[in-house]
């Protein structure tokens, strides 16, 4: 496989090959985009509470694999290992903060309208996604 057919990740530490990944073709990329658009239609119906649970599981797994992730960062980027804990901490802080505010931030905003009794107005945030 030539260098034009694949992406080769070289470690800045010792110039060793860490990964050789073949480039996708236009056909495989189009198929992946189609699968993504189809999956989004299901994903957009997943309640926020379930999405929060998924991100929470990610954070737990990410933290449990802390040492492995730090070593990967060191090997791929040449980042000194002493900064690894900060990389992990920052990612976990952001993930946990976003999950802590998700339910409140994404709930419907009810608009009080005293001039129209019996009529409910609200703003609902819905994922748009898609490729359009």
MARBA-3410 file (N, C-alpha, C, O; in Angstrom, 1 decimal):
132
0.9,-1.2,0.0,0.0,0.0,0.0,0.9,1.2,0.0,1.8,1.4,0.9 ~ 0.7,2.1,-0.9,1.5,3.3,-1.0,1.0,4.3,0.0,-0.1,4.2,0.5 ~ 1.9,5.4,0.2,1.5,6.4,1.1,0.3,7.2,0.6,-0.3,8.0,1.4 ~ 0.0,7.1,-0.7,-1.1,7.8,-1.3,-2.4,7.1,-1.0,-3.5,7.7,-1.2 ~ -2.4,5.9,-0.6,-3.6,5.0,-0.4,-3.9,4.9,1.1,-5.0,4.4,1.4
-3.1,5.5,2.0,-3.3,5.3,3.4,-2.7,6.4,4.2,-1.8,7.2,3.7 ~ -3.3,6.6,5.4,-2.7,7.6,6.3,-1.8,6.8,7.3,-2.3,5.8,7.9 ~ -0.6,7.3,7.4,0.3,6.6,8.4,0.6,7.6,9.5,1.0,8.7,9.3 ~ 0.3,7.1,10.7,0.6,7.9,11.9,1.9,7.6,12.4,2.2,6.4,12.8 ~ 2.8,8.6,12.5,4.2,8.4,12.9,4.3,9.0,14.3,4.0,10.2,14.5
4.9,8.3,15.2,5.1,8.8,16.6,6.3,9.9,16.5,7.3,9.6,16.0 ~ 6.0,11.1,17.1,7.1,12.1,17.1,8.2,11.7,18.1,9.2,12.3,18.2 ~ 7.9,10.7,19.0,8.9,10.3,20.0,10.1,9.6,19.4,11.2,9.9,19.6 ~ 9.7,8.5,18.5,10.8,7.7,18.0,10.6,7.4,16.5,11.3,6.5,16.0 ~ 9.7,8.1,15.9,9.4,7.9,14.4,8.9,6.6,14.1,8.9,6.2,12.9
8.4,5.8,15.0,7.8,4.5,14.7,6.4,4.7,14.1,5.7,5.7,14.4 ~ 6.0,3.7,13.3,4.7,3.7,12.8,3.7,3.2,13.9,3.9,2.2,14.4 ~ 2.7,4.1,14.2,1.7,3.7,15.1,0.5,3.1,14.5,-0.1,2.2,15.1 ~ 0.2,3.6,13.3,-1.0,3.1,12.6,-0.9,3.4,11.2,-0.4,4.5,10.7 ~ -1.4,2.5,10.4,-1.6,2.7,8.9,-3.0,2.4,8.6,-3.5,1.3,8.8
-3.7,3.5,8.2,-5.2,3.4,7.9,-5.4,3.7,6.5,-5.2,4.8,6.0 ~ -6.0,2.7,5.7,-6.3,3.0,4.3,-7.4,4.1,4.2,-8.3,4.2,5.0 ~ -7.2,4.9,3.2,-8.2,5.9,2.9,-9.5,5.2,2.3,-9.4,4.2,1.6 ~ -10.6,5.8,2.7,-11.9,5.3,2.1,-12.0,5.8,0.7,-11.4,6.7,0.3 ~ -12.9,5.1,0.0,-13.2,5.5,-1.4,-14.5,6.4,-1.3,-15.1,6.5,-0.3
-14.8,7.0,-2.4,-16.0,7.8,-2.5,-17.2,7.0,-2.2,-18.1,7.5,-1.5 ~ -17.2,5.8,-2.7,-18.4,4.9,-2.4,-18.5,4.6,-1.0,-19.6,4.6,-0.4 ~ -17.4,4.2,-0.3,-17.5,3.9,1.2,-17.9,5.1,2.0,-18.6,5.1,3.0 ~ -17.4,6.3,1.6,-17.7,7.5,2.3,-19.2,7.9,2.1,-19.9,8.2,3.1 ~ -19.7,7.8,0.9,-21.1,8.0,0.6,-22.0,7.1,1.4,-23.0,7.5,2.0
-21.6,5.8,1.5,-22.4,4.8,2.3,-22.4,5.2,3.8,-23.4,5.0,4.4 ~ -21.2,5.6,4.3,-21.1,6.0,5.7,-22.0,7.2,6.0,-22.7,7.3,7.0 ~ -22.0,8.1,5.1,-22.8,9.3,5.2,-24.3,9.0,5.2,-25.1,9.5,6.0 ~ -24.7,8.1,4.4,-26.1,7.6,4.3,-26.5,6.9,5.6,-27.6,7.1,6.1 ~ -25.6,6.0,6.1,-25.9,5.3,7.3,-26.0,6.3,8.5,-26.9,6.2,9.4
-25.2,7.3,8.5,-25.2,8.4,9.5,-26.5,9.1,9.5,-27.1,9.4,10.5 ~ -27.0,9.5,8.3,-28.2,10.3,8.1,-29.4,9.4,8.6,-30.3,9.9,9.2 ~ -29.4,8.1,8.3,-30.4,7.2,8.7,-30.4,7.0,10.2,-31.4,7.0,10.9 ~ -29.2,6.8,10.8,-29.1,6.7,12.2,-29.6,7.9,13.0,-30.1,7.8,14.1 ~ -29.3,9.1,12.4,-29.7,10.3,13.1,-31.3,10.3,13.3,-31.7,10.8,14.3
-32.0,9.8,12.3,-33.5,9.8,12.5,-33.9,9.1,13.7,-34.9,9.4,14.4 ~ -33.2,8.0,14.1,-33.5,7.3,15.3,-32.9,8.0,16.5,-33.6,8.2,17.6 ~ -31.7,8.5,16.4,-31.0,9.2,17.5,-31.8,10.4,18.0,-31.9,10.7,19.2 ~ -32.4,11.2,17.1,-33.1,12.4,17.4,-34.3,12.1,18.3,-34.8,13.0,19.0 ~ -34.8,10.9,18.3,-35.9,10.5,19.1,-35.5,9.9,20.5,-36.4,9.6,21.3
-34.2,9.8,20.7,-33.7,9.3,22.0,-33.9,10.4,23.1,-33.4,11.5,22.9 ~ -34.6,10.1,24.2,-34.8,11.2,25.2,-33.4,11.7,25.8,-32.4,10.9,25.8 ~ -33.5,12.9,26.2,-32.3,13.5,26.7,-31.7,12.7,27.9,-30.5,12.5,28.0 ~ -32.6,12.2,28.7,-32.1,11.4,29.9,-31.3,10.2,29.4,-30.3,9.8,30.1 ~ -31.7,9.5,28.3,-30.9,8.4,27.8,-29.6,8.9,27.2,-28.6,8.2,27.3
-29.6,10.0,26.5,-28.3,10.6,26.0,-27.4,10.9,27.1,-26.2,10.7,27.0 ~ -27.9,11.5,28.2,-27.1,11.8,29.4,-26.5,10.5,29.9,-25.3,10.4,30.3 ~ -27.3,9.4,30.0,-26.8,8.1,30.5,-25.6,7.6,29.6,-24.6,7.1,30.1 ~ -25.8,7.8,28.3,-24.7,7.3,27.3,-23.4,8.1,27.6,-22.3,7.5,27.6 ~ -23.5,9.4,27.7,-22.3,10.3,27.9,-21.7,10.0,29.3,-20.5,10.0,29.4
-22.6,9.7,30.3,-22.1,9.3,31.6,-21.3,8.0,31.5,-20.2,7.9,32.1 ~ -21.8,7.0,30.8,-21.0,5.8,30.6,-19.7,6.0,29.9,-18.7,5.4,30.2 ~ -19.7,6.9,28.9,-18.5,7.3,28.2,-17.5,7.8,29.2,-16.3,7.4,29.2 ~ -17.9,8.7,30.1,-17.0,9.4,31.0,-16.5,8.3,32.0,-15.3,8.3,32.3 ~ -17.3,7.4,32.4,-16.8,6.3,33.3,-15.8,5.4,32.6,-14.8,5.1,33.2
-16.0,5.1,31.3,-15.1,4.2,30.6,-13.8,5.0,30.3,-12.7,4.4,30.4 ~ -14.0,6.2,29.9,-12.8,7.1,29.6,-11.9,7.2,30.9,-10.7,7.1,30.8 ~ -12.5,7.4,32.0,-11.8,7.5,33.3,-11.1,6.2,33.6,-10.0,6.2,34.1 ~ -11.8,5.1,33.4,-11.3,3.8,33.8,-10.1,3.4,32.9,-9.2,2.7,33.3 ~ -10.1,4.0,31.7,-9.0,3.7,30.7,-8.0,4.9,30.7,-7.2,5.0,29.7
-8.0,5.7,31.7,-7.1,6.9,31.8,-5.7,6.6,31.4,-5.1,7.3,30.5 ~ -5.0,5.6,31.9,-3.6,5.3,31.6,-3.4,5.0,30.2,-2.4,5.4,29.6 ~ -4.3,4.2,29.6,-4.2,3.8,28.2,-4.4,5.1,27.3,-3.7,5.2,26.3 ~ -5.3,6.0,27.7,-5.5,7.2,26.9,-4.3,8.1,27.0,-3.9,8.7,26.0 ~ -3.8,8.2,28.1,-2.6,9.1,28.3,-1.4,8.6,27.5,-0.8,9.3,26.8
-1.2,7.3,27.5,-0.1,6.7,26.7,-0.3,6.9,25.2,0.6,7.1,24.5 ~ -1.6,6.8,24.8,-1.9,7.1,23.4,-1.6,8.5,23.0,-1.0,8.8,21.9 ~ -2.0,9.4,23.9,-1.7,10.9,23.6,-0.2,11.1,23.5,0.3,11.8,22.6 ~ 0.5,10.5,24.4,2.0,10.6,24.4,2.6,10.1,23.1,3.4,10.7,22.5 ~ 2.2,8.9,22.8,2.7,8.3,21.6,2.3,9.0,20.3,3.2,9.1,19.4
1.1,9.4,20.2,0.6,10.0,18.9,1.1,11.5,18.8,1.3,11.9,17.7 ~ 1.1,12.2,19.9,1.4,13.7,19.8,2.7,14.1,20.4,3.2,15.2,20.1 ~ 3.4,13.2,21.1,4.6,13.6,21.7,4.4,14.5,22.9,5.3,15.1,23.5 ~ 3.1,14.5,23.4,2.8,15.3,24.6,3.5,14.7,25.8,3.3,13.5,26.0 ~ 4.2,15.5,26.6,4.8,15.0,27.8,3.8,14.3,28.7,2.7,14.8,28.9
4.1,13.2,29.3,3.2,12.4,30.1,2.7,13.2,31.3,1.6,12.9,31.8 ~ 3.5,14.1,31.8,3.0,14.9,33.0,1.8,15.7,32.7,1.1,16.1,33.7 ~ 1.5,16.0,31.4,0.3,16.7,31.1,-1.0,15.8,30.8,-2.1,16.3,30.7 ~ -0.7,14.5,30.8,-1.8,13.6,30.5,-3.0,13.7,31.5,-4.1,13.6,31.0 ~ -2.7,13.8,32.8,-3.8,13.9,33.7,-4.7,15.1,33.5,-5.9,15.0,33.6
-4.1,16.2,33.0,-4.9,17.4,32.7,-5.7,17.2,31.5,-6.9,17.7,31.4 ~ -5.3,16.4,30.5,-6.1,16.1,29.3,-7.3,15.3,29.7,-8.4,15.6,29.3 ~ -7.1,14.3,30.5,-8.2,13.5,31.0,-9.2,14.3,31.9,-10.4,14.2,31.7 ~ -8.6,15.1,32.8,-9.4,15.9,33.7,-10.3,16.9,32.9,-11.5,17.0,33.2 ~ -9.7,17.5,31.9,-10.5,18.5,31.1,-11.6,17.9,30.4,-12.7,18.4,30.3
-11.4,16.7,29.8,-12.4,16.0,29.0,-13.5,15.6,29.9,-14.7,15.8,29.6 ~ -13.2,15.0,31.1,-14.2,14.6,32.0,-15.0,15.8,32.6,-16.2,15.7,32.8 ~ -14.3,16.9,32.9,-15.0,18.0,33.4,-16.1,18.5,32.4,-17.2,18.8,32.8 ~ -15.7,18.6,31.2,-16.6,19.1,30.2,-17.8,18.1,30.0,-18.9,18.6,29.9 ~ -17.5,16.9,29.9,-18.5,15.9,29.7,-19.5,15.9,30.9,-20.7,15.9,30.7
-19.0,15.9,32.1,-19.8,15.9,33.3,-20.6,17.2,33.4,-21.8,17.2,33.9 ~ -20.0,18.3,33.1,-20.8,19.6,33.1,-21.9,19.6,32.1,-23.1,19.9,32.5 ~ -21.7,19.1,30.9,-22.7,19.1,29.9,-23.8,18.2,30.3,-25.0,18.5,30.0 ~ -23.5,17.0,30.9,-24.6,16.1,31.3,-25.4,16.7,32.5,-26.5,16.5,32.6 ~ -24.7,17.5,33.3,-25.4,18.1,34.5,-26.4,19.2,34.0,-27.4,19.4,34.8
-26.2,19.8,32.9,-27.1,20.9,32.5,-28.0,20.5,31.4,-28.9,21.3,31.0 ~ -27.8,19.3,30.8,-28.6,18.9,29.6,-30.1,19.0,29.8,-30.8,19.6,29.0 ~ -30.6,18.3,30.9,-32.0,18.3,31.0,-32.6,19.7,31.2,-33.6,20.0,30.5 ~ -32.0,20.5,32.0,-32.6,21.9,32.2,-32.4,22.7,30.9,-33.3,23.5,30.5 ~ -31.3,22.6,30.2,-31.0,23.4,29.1,-31.8,23.1,27.9,-32.1,23.9,27.0
-32.2,21.8,27.8,-33.0,21.3,26.6,-34.5,21.2,26.8,-35.2,20.7,25.9 ~ -34.9,21.5,28.0,-36.4,21.3,28.2,-37.1,22.4,27.5,-36.6,23.5,27.1 ~ -38.4,22.2,27.2,-39.3,23.2,26.6,-39.3,24.5,27.4,-39.3,24.5,28.6 ~ -39.4,25.6,26.6,-39.5,26.9,27.2,-41.0,27.3,27.0,-41.4,27.5,25.9 ~ -41.7,27.3,28.1,-43.1,27.7,28.1,-43.3,29.2,28.1,-42.6,29.9,28.9
-44.1,29.7,27.2,-44.3,31.1,27.0,-45.7,31.4,27.5,-46.7,31.0,27.0 ~ -45.7,32.2,28.6,-47.0,32.5,29.2,-47.7,33.5,28.3,-47.1,34.5,27.9 ~ -49.0,33.3,28.1,-49.7,34.2,27.2,-51.1,34.4,27.9,-52.0,33.6,27.7 ~ -51.2,35.5,28.6,-52.5,35.7,29.4,-53.6,36.1,28.4,-54.8,36.1,28.8 ~ -53.3,36.5,27.2,-54.3,37.0,26.3,-55.0,35.8,25.6,-56.0,35.9,24.9
-54.4,34.6,25.7,-55.0,33.4,25.0,-55.1,32.2,26.0,-54.3,31.3,26.0 ~ -56.1,32.3,26.9,-56.3,31.2,27.9,-56.6,29.9,27.2,-57.3,29.9,26.2 ~ -56.0,28.9,27.7,-56.3,27.5,27.1,-55.3,27.3,25.9,-55.4,26.2,25.3 ~ -54.5,28.2,25.5,-53.6,28.0,24.4,-52.2,28.0,25.0,-51.8,28.9,25.7 ~ -51.5,26.9,24.7,-50.1,26.7,25.2,-49.1,27.0,24.1,-49.1,26.4,23.0
-48.2,27.9,24.4,-47.1,28.3,23.5,-45.8,27.8,24.2,-45.6,28.0,25.4 ~ -44.9,27.3,23.4,-43.6,26.9,23.9,-42.6,26.8,22.8,-42.9,26.7,21.6 ~ -41.4,26.8,23.2,-40.3,26.6,22.3,-39.6,25.3,22.6,-39.3,25.0,23.8 ~ -39.5,24.4,21.6,-38.9,23.1,21.8,-37.6,23.1,21.0,-37.6,23.3,19.8 ~ -36.6,22.7,21.6,-35.3,22.5,20.9,-35.2,21.1,20.4,-35.2,20.1,21.1
-35.2,21.0,19.1,-35.1,19.6,18.4,-33.8,19.6,17.6,-33.5,20.5,16.9 ~ -33.2,18.4,17.7,-31.9,18.2,16.9,-32.3,18.3,15.4,-33.2,17.7,14.9 ~ -31.5,19.1,14.7,-31.7,19.2,13.2,-30.9,18.2,12.5,-31.4,17.4,11.7 ~ -29.6,18.1,12.7,-28.7,17.2,12.2,-28.9,17.0,10.7,-29.3,17.9,10.0 ~ -28.5,15.8,10.2,-28.7,15.5,8.8,-27.7,16.2,7.9,-26.8,16.9,8.4
-27.8,15.9,6.7,-26.8,16.5,5.7,-27.4,17.6,4.9,-26.7,18.1,4.0 ~ -28.6,17.9,5.1,-29.3,18.9,4.3,-29.0,20.3,4.7,-29.4,21.3,4.2
END
